[in-house]
Amino acid sequence: MHRSEVDRLDWGRTYWVPAVVSPERDWAGSPGCRRGARFMVDGRTLRASHDDFEAFDSELGCLSWIMRNRAELNRNLPRAQVRAVALDRWLLGLE
């Protein structure tokens, strides 16, 4: 899903996305970023992204996806913890 498509989601429901925070400046997961930069995880590339992401109907579904893909996520997003977050709270900067 692309960030420009979030208005198509049913906002009466909570959607969950895998997200990550840059552990350092110029992090290997997103070269040139600042420490603490926030990203969602692109479901196709399994890399940090501001715009493309994988959305799930439940926290459990998101956590299951993270666990199934953890080896590649660890390679692509070194030293960062990928976690399931509520999409609305993440986009608002509350999470």
N, C-alpha and C positions, 0 to 999 in steps of 0.2 A: 504494500500500500504506500502511497505517496502522501506527504503531509498536506498537500493541496486537496486531498480527497476526504479529510476528516469530517467535513460538513455533511457527508453522505452517511455517516455512522448514526446509529440510533443512540442519542445522548441520554435516553432513559436507562441505558445499560452501562455497565462498567467494562471497558476493554483493557486488556493487559498487554504490555509490550516488554521485550527484553531491552534493558538499558544499561549504560555504563558511564562512569565518570573517569576522566583522564587522571591518572595518578601522578603525572608530572608534565612539565612543559615540554613541548616538542616530542610528545609520546609517540612511540612506534606505531600504535594503533590509529593515529591521526597526526601525521607529521605537521609541525607548525602550530599545533593547538597550544592553548595555555593550560596550566595545571588547573584541574577542577572543571574543565569543559565537559558539558553534558551531551551525550549522544544516545540515540536509539540504535538498535542493531538491525541492519538490512538483512531480511530473511533469505535473499538470493546469494549475497556475497559473504554473509556472516562477518561483516566489517562494520565499524562505527559509521553512523550516518546522521545528518541533521534532518533529512527529508524522507528517506525510504525506511520502512520498518515493517515488521511482522506483527499483526494484531491478533489477539486471542480472546475468546469469550470468557475464559476463566483464568484465575491465577494459576491453578493446577495445570491447565493446558500450556501456559507459558513456561512454567517451571519444568514441565516434562520436555518441552522443546529445547530449553537451555541444557538440560541433562543429556539429551540425545546428541546434541551438537557441541558438547563441552570441549572435546579435544581440539576441534578446529577453532572454536571461540578462543580458547587459551592461546593458540598459535597466533591468531589474528589480532587479539586484544591482550597482549602480554601485561602481566602485573595488575590487571584491572578485574574487579568483581562484576560479573554480569548478573543482574538481578531483575526480577519481575516487578514492574511498577504499573500503577494505574495510569492509563494514557492521559486522561484529563488532568490529573494532578501533575504529571510530568510536564505536559505542555504549558501549564500555568506556573511552573517552577516551584511547586509546593512539595515535591517529592525529591 
